[in-house]
Structures are given as C-alpha cells and as structure tokens.
Amino acid sequence: MRTFDEMYLNSGAAAVRDHYRDYAQWLAKQSQDYLQTRSAEAEIVFRRVGITFAVYGDKDESGAGTERLIPFDLIPRIIPAHEWSRMQAGLVQRVTALNRFIRDAYHGQDMVRAGLIPQELVRGNSQYRPQMEGIQVPNDVYANIAGIDIVRAPAPGSDSGEGVYYVLEDNLRVPSGVSYMLENRRMMMRLFPELFSKHAVAPVAHYPDMLLDTLRASAPQGVQEPTVVVLTPGMHNSAYFEHAFLAQQMGVELVEGQDLVVEKDMVYMRTTQGLQRVDVIYRRVDDDFLDPEVFRPTSTLGCAGLMRAYRAGNVNICNAVGTGLADDKSVYPYVPEMIRFYLGEEPILQNVPTWLCRKQEDLQYVLAHLHELVVKEVHGAGGYGMLIGPAATKAEIEDFRRALLANPAGYIAQPTLSLSTCPTMVEKGIAPRHIDLRPFVLAGTEINMVAGGLTRVALKKGSLVVNSSQGGGTKDTWVLEDQDGGR
C-alpha cells in the first residue's frame, strides 16, 4: 500500500519536501541522546502539570481507574501556508453547511423534503432531540466548537507521490483535545526555542481568547456583559484536565451540575456572594445528562430546569443540544450534498468514500470485502467499535459479520486509507508513523480558527489507529506563515 510521507519525497529519504528543509537540516545535527533527554524532560513536565486523561475500563492495582499521559513526540508535523489556506477555506465551508443542516433539521427539514437525505437519518436518528424543535439559537449556530478530523492519503491512481486531504469525521458534540494542542506548542517552545526563531510558525496561544470571544458572542440577545461558565461532569471524566485548563485560560468559572440552579427559567451559579446569573454554558456534558427533567431522570451531572431556561432564550448552551445528529457517521456521507444544497458550492475538502450498511446493496458489498475495509459503528468514538479489515483476525472479521447482519443500520464502511506518515521518535531512533489532524473551528457571529490543530500519531508500527485511548500520541502542528505575514 502506497503511503504519503509528510517530510520526505517518495524518491527517497534523502529528498526532503521544501517546507521541511530547514527543520530537516536542524534535525540531522541532533544526537539521539540529546533528543531522548529532551523527550524525558517533556514527560516530567507534563506529569508535573497533570496533563493526563482517564482510561475507562482500565484499572490500577487498587481497582481505581487509571490516568495516563498522552505520549508527546518531539518531531513536529509541518504544513505549508498554501495547503493550510485551502484547508481553512474548506473547514469554514463545511462547518457553515453543518450548522445550516442542524438548523434545518429542527425547523423546516428542507433537505429531507428535497429528497436529499432520508427522513429516518434525521428524525429517526438516536441523536435527534425533539426538544430542540423550533428553538431559535443565537446566530443560528448550533456547533460553536467543532473538531474536524482530517487525514492525508495518496491521490487515487497517482504515482507522483501527491497526497490528498480527506475529512474523516466531524466531531460536533463535545470535541476534545485542544488543550494538548496548546500544551504541545508550549513544550516545543520551551525545549527548542531556537527553532521558532528560524521558522515563521503561526501562533496558537490565542485560542482561549478566541474561544471566549466566540462564547460571549453566542450569548442570548440583549445581554451586554455575558457570564460564561464551563460545565464539566467532574474530575473523573477522561477530559477533566482540559475542562479545568480551558476555564482557567479563559478566566471563567468551572462548574458542575450541582453548582447551578434554575429559578424562574433563569440559570444561576452558586457563589460565596450568593447566586450569579449565567448567560452562556460551554458544556462538556453529553445531552442525556444535561437536564434530569427532560433527559435521563437519574442524572446528577446536569441541572434540573436547564432546558426550560434554554427554550425561554435566557441561556445559551454551547454546543447546542442535538448537534450529535450531524456527527453521526451515517449522516457523514451526506455532508457534500449539504454544501451544495445550503451554500450552492462544490466541497473544497473531500469525504472518504463510504458504504452505508443500512442500504442492502452496500451491505452486500461490505460483507464480501470485510477483509479489506474499515467498518465503524455509526455512534462509535475513541477508536472503539471499529474493524480494520487488513489487520483483523478471521475471528474478528466473523464477529463483525454477525454484528452487521444483526444491525446493519448501526454501521458504515470505508476503504482502508493509508494515512500519511511523519517521522516520529521510537525506541530505536526515528521512524515513520501514521498521523491525522484535528483542527478546531469556532463559530459565533463569524467562523475563526487558529492555524493548525492537534496532530495525533499512531505510535505502533503499521497501526492506523491514532486515538489516545488506543495508545496513540500527539505532535505539535506547525503552519508556516508566508514571508509577508500571511498563511
């Protein structure tokens, strides 16, 4: 299987791509001992700061859940200015269309009536929330924070070594990982300050300011000085570090459901000075746990009455309730048509070809080609509920065959893409490992993003699974600015 390498041309390891040339020259002068020492220093600092994530189902010797560091790799992923410019335009286009679709789904359902997406994938979707029907959200924006997973693979039929960017997934409910993007950059600037004087790397440190501006711009109409809070499920959540980190960086309160109360359809947080009105909630809690009056009645993670205040227009929840409809993997194949329908444009970023197993013809093809496809649960996440055919055992393939036959609508399939590789530090030196990219797109009165995103890397040789929950690591992502200051 052909692979696109981000740093090296296919003609050989000595041929470096133009945008990597200066970095490659620097890297060639560094000893392995020096790099290993710097890597160990990074791990010590990350442990001291507490940059960890919880691994569900993983227990330590005492039976408690385990906390792990996400491995950090010192060799950055570098993106030239012209590539980022096109990717950014594609991200703005895609997130705009996704927001239009979500609004349409909870109002007129024009795309359904036009016959461009089946009704059962909208109203019949498990992520559809009837409670959102008719609600007017500020700026008509439902997904204020989107994490769009992008991969690069060799262009079909091309032997020239060209790579094509594809959108692999849209994460619109509670996308995570941006804190690692920020901390990775801090670490690289701490360890190798000389590199940033030699390279015009676009900054990312202003992301918390951009996020706060986006949240404040999403306040209910008429609120001049909105109070913003970050709602977390609590310290046992896998992304709790990120919740606390973002609240601290934005200078807003980190709250749990028990810290909030609803009175007369207004949301307040409890403080030592009494109740304080809350206008915008950046929630990191799933829909089902937000309000026990409306969703799961046993939930203690949310706040009773929150949906009443939301429907009354007295508080905004970011991302909106019900956004999961649009990051359902069975809805993903329809995003290009959303762009054409709502925007009248052709998609800038390509989708990965996808078979919907709910369709009988697609199901038969997938069943006959399980050994060569990637099969995913439509609501799966974190690398779970997935079959990578070429790497699976016969038993695993047969297990998935039974699952598909039992619930075909619960799965989609895609070709096994050879994700691009990037040089990565491993035990025996530096070797190529597969990577992806998650840019973070902010939508308020306008759409903004910092240049780059979180690059995730599959540390196991040959593995295509980059998720941290499956042993993946992360890299700093450099977008090189043009000499005139553009990107």
N, C-alpha and C positions, 0 to 999 in steps of 0.2 A: 504494500500500500504506500503510495507516494505521500510525502509529508512536506509541508512548507515550514522552513525554519526562519524565525523572525530575524536572526542575526546573520546567518550565513547563506550565501547563494548556493543553489544546488550543484554548482560546478565544483564544489569542494570547500572544505573547512577553512582554507586559506583565503577564500574570496568572501569579503565581508560587505554587507549592504551599506550603502552610503551613510545612512543616518546612524549606523553603529560604529563607523570607522574610528572616530576619536576615542570612544569608550573601549573598543577592542584593543587599541594600542595601549591604553592605560592598563587594561586587564592583563595583557601579556607580560607586563613588567612586575606583576604582583606574585609573590610566592604563595604556595598552598598554605604554608604555616601562617602567614600573615592573614590570609582570608579566613582560615579556620579560627584564628584568635578573635578576629572581628565578629565572626558568627557567634562564638561563645559569649562575647560581650553583649551582643544584641539579646541573646536568650536571657542573660542575667537581668538586664534592664527590663525586659518585658515581664519577667516573673516578679520583679520588684514593684512594677506599676500595677500588676494584676491583670494583664491583657490575656484573658482566658475565655474559654467557652465551655459550657457544660455538655457532657455527652449523655444523652438519655439512654437508659437501659444499661449503661456501663457502671459497674460498682467497684469501689475500692475494697480493701481487706475488711473494713468495718461495716460494709454493706451500704455505705453512703454513695451518692452519685459522684462521679469524678469530674474534675476540672482539668482542662488541657490547654497548653499553649498551642496556638496555630503556628506551625513552623514557618519561619521567615527566611526567604532566600535573598542573598545579597546582590545577585545579578539582576538588574532591572529589565523590565520589558520596555522597549523604546518605540514610540510611534512618531513618524514624521508629520510635520504640520499639515501637508496636503491630505494625508489619509485621515487625520483627525477632523479636519474641516468637513469632509464628506460624511464621515460617521456622525458628527454632531448634527448636521442637517438632517440625516436620516432618523436620528433619535428624536429630534424636535417633531418631525413629521409623524413618526409612529406614535409618540405619546399624545400628540394632539388628536389623532384619529381614535386612539383607545379611549380617551376621555369623551369624545363625541359618541362613541358606541355605548359607553356605560350610561350616559345621559339618555340616549335614545332607548336603551333597554328598559329604563324605569319611567319612560314617558310615552312617546308615540310608537315605538318599535317600528320605525320606518324601514329599517334594513330587513326585518323579518317580513313585513308586508310586501317588500320588493322581491321577495323570494331568494335573497342572497345569503341567508343563514337560517337553518331550521329553527322553528319555534321551540322544539324540545331542548336545543342547546342554550336557550335563553331562559324562558320561564321554567323549563324542566331541569335546569341546572341546579345542582346541590348548593352552589354558591349564590344563587339568586335570592335576594331578600325582598319579599313582597312589602315589607315595612318601609322600603325606600321609594315605593311608587308615588310619584307626584311631589316628592320633596325637592325644593329648589336649593341647591348648594351654592355657596359663594363662588362667583366667577364661572359657574358651570363646570368646575374642576372636581373630579372625584379622586383621581390618583395624583395627589400633590407630590408624592415621593415615589419614583419608580426606579427599580433596579433592572436594567435590561441586559441579559446575558448574551454576549457576542463571542463567536468563535471564528477562526480563520481556517480555511481548508484549501487545498489545491483546486484551481479552477477546473471544472469538468472538461476533459478532452485536451487539456493544455499540458504540453511537455516543457514549457518555458519556465516553470517554477513560479508562476504567478499565483498569488493567493487571493481568495475571495472572502469577504466578511459576511457572515450569516448571523441573524438573530436566532438564538437557540430557545430562549424563554423570555417571557415578560413577567416580572415579579412586581405585583401591584398592591398586595395586601399590606404586609409589614416587611418590606425588603430590608435586609440587614447586611452588614459588612463594611459600611462606610468608615467606622472608627478604625478599622485595620488599614484602610487606605491612608488615613491621616497619620496614624502612628508609624506606618511603614516609611512615609516620607520623612517624618521627624528623625527616625532612626538612621536613614541613609544620610541625612544632612549632619547628623552627629558623628557618624563613623567616617564619612568620606566628604568633608566639606569642600575639598579641592575639586571634586567632580562638578559641583554646582557653579564653580567659578569658570569652568571650562565649557559647560553646556548651558544653553538657554532653555532651561526646563520650566515649563509653565507651572505656576504655583497651585497648590490645592488647599493651603491652610485656611483660606477664607470660606470654606464650605459651611462651617457652623453659622457664620454671619448670613450667608445666602439662604440657609435653611430657615433661620429665624425670620428673615425678611419675607420668605415665602409663606410661612405660617401666619405672620402678622397681616400679610396682605389677604389672607383667607379668612379673616375674622368676619362675624356677622355684620350686615350692613348697619352703618351708623356708629359703630364702635371706633373711637378715635385712638385710644391707647390700650390695645388689647392685652389681656393677661394670657400668656401661653404656658401650658404645662406639658410634661412628658408623662404619659401614663404607662407604667410598667406592671407586668404580672408579679414582679418581686424578684428577690435575689436568687431564687432557684431557677429562673428562666435561663436558657442557654446563652441568650444575648444580653444578660443584665449589665455586663460591663459596658456595652455600647449604649444602653439606655442612660446609665449614670454619666457616662462620658459626654454624650451629646447635651444632656441637660446642663452639665457643668460648663461646657464650652459655650452654650447659648446664654447662660446666665438666667435660666428659668428653673422652676421647681420640678423635681422628680417626685411623682405621686403614685400611690397605689389606690385601688378602688376604695379602700376604707378611708382614705383621706378626702374623698369627695362626697358631697351631699347635694341632692336636688330639692329645692324649695320653690314652689310656685313656678315651676318649669324653668328655673334658673339653676345653673350649676355653680357650686361654691366649693372652695377647698378650705379645710380646717387649718388655721394657723394659730400661733400663740397670741395673736392680737384679735382673734375671732374669725368669722367667715369672710373669705375674699372671693369675689366674683371671678369665674373662669370663662374666657371667651373662646379659646382655641385649645383643643386637646390633640397633641401628637400622640396617637395611641400606638402602643406596641403590644396590644392585646387583640386576639382574634375576635371576629364578630360574635361568635357563640358565647363569649364570656363577658361581653360588654355591659349587658343590662339584664339582670335576672327577671325583670318584669316582662321582657319581650322574648329573650332567647333562653339560654339554659337556666332554669329557675334555681339550680343549686350553686351557681357560680358565685364565688366571693371575690373574684378578680376585678369585676366591674363596679358599676354604681347603679342602684335602682333608680329608675326615672330618667336615665340619661337620654333614651330615645324620645321621651316626651319633650325634653328641653331641645333636642335636636330638631324634631318636627316643628316645634314652635319657632325655630330660627334664632334661638337665644344662645346657641353654642355651635361651633363647627368642630367636627371630628375629622382629623386628617391621618390616614387616608379615609375616605368616606366608607361607611358601612356598605357592603355589597360589591366592592371593587373586585373581589375574588372571581366574580363572573368572567372578567376579561383576562385573567391569567390562567384560566382553566386550559389545560393542554389540548382539549378537544375544540376550543374556540380559537386557539393559536393559528390554525391553517387559514382562518378567515380574515386575519389582520390585513393582508394585502388588499383584499376586496373592501375592507373598511376604509383604507386610504383612498381608494378610487371612488367609493360611494360618498364619503363625507367631505373629502378635500378636492376631488377631481384631479388627482395627481397619480403618477406611477410611483410605486415604492422605490425609495433610494436604497434601502437595505433589504437584502433578500431573506426570505424564510428558508428553512431547511425543508425539502420535500417530505411530506407527512402522509401516512396512511391512517385513516380513521377506522378503527376496528368495528365501530358501530355500523359501518357500511359492509354489506355482505361480500361485495367484490373485493374490498380492501382486506377484509378479514381472511378470505381465502388466500390472497397473495401473502399476507403476513405469516399465516400458518405454514405455508410452503417454503418460506425463506427465513424462519426464525434464527437459523444458524448464522445469518449474515446481517441481521437488523438489530437496532436498538429499540426495545419495547419499553414504554413507560406508562405507569398509572397516570390517569388524567389529573389526579389531585396529589400525586407524589411530590416529595421535596427532599432535598438534602442527599440525593443520590440513592434514596431508598425506593423500593418498589419498582426496580428497573432491571431489565435483562440486556446485557451486551452480548449479542449472539456469538461473535467470533471468539470471545473469551469465556463463554459459558460451557459447563459440562453437559453431557447428554441428559443427565438427571435434571439439571436446572432448566434446560430447554423444555423437557417434558412437563415439568411443574408449571411453567409459564403457559404451555399449550393448554393444559387443563384450566388454568385461570382465565385464559382468553375465551375458551369455549363456554365457561360458566358465566362470564360477564364481559362480553366483547365491548360494550359501550364504555367500560372503565379503562380502556387502553388506547394508546396511539402507538405508531411505529415510525421509525425514521431510518434512513441509511446510516451505516456506521461511518461517521466522518473521521478522517484522520486529522485531528485537531493540530494546529500549528505547534511547533516546539520552540523552546527558548533555552539557551544554555543555563544550567542550574547546578548548584553545588551539591554533590552527593558524596558518599563515604570515600570513594576512590578518585576524587577530583571533580571535574566539571563534565557534565553530560547533558544531552538534550532531554527535556521533559515536556509533556503536553500541557498547554495552558488555555485559559479562556479569559474574558474580560467582562467586568460588570460596571459600566458607567452608572452614575446616579443622577437622575434627571428630576429637576424641581419645577413644579408647575403651580403658579399663582396667578397674578394678573399677566404674567408672561412666563416663558419657559427658559430656565437657566441651568447650567451645569458647570462644574469645574472640569478642566481638561484631564481626561484620562479616566481613572476609576480603580477598581480593585482587580488586580490580576491574580488569579488562582492557578496553582500549579499541581499537577498530579506527580507526587514525588516517587511513586513506584514505577520502575522501568516498564514502559509499554502501556501503563494504565491510562485510560481516558477519563477517569472519574476524578474531578478536581475538588469536590466538596470537602470542606474541613471535617465534617462528620465522618468522612470515609478516609481520613488520613492525608488529605491534601494540604498544601501550604500556600503562602502568598508571596507576592513580589511587589516592589514599588513600580509604578507605571509612570514613565516619563513621556510627556508630549513635548516635542521640541518646537519652540517658537521660531517663527521666521525672523530674519535679521531686522526687519522693520517693525518687529514687536507683535506681529500678527501670529495666528496659529493655523 
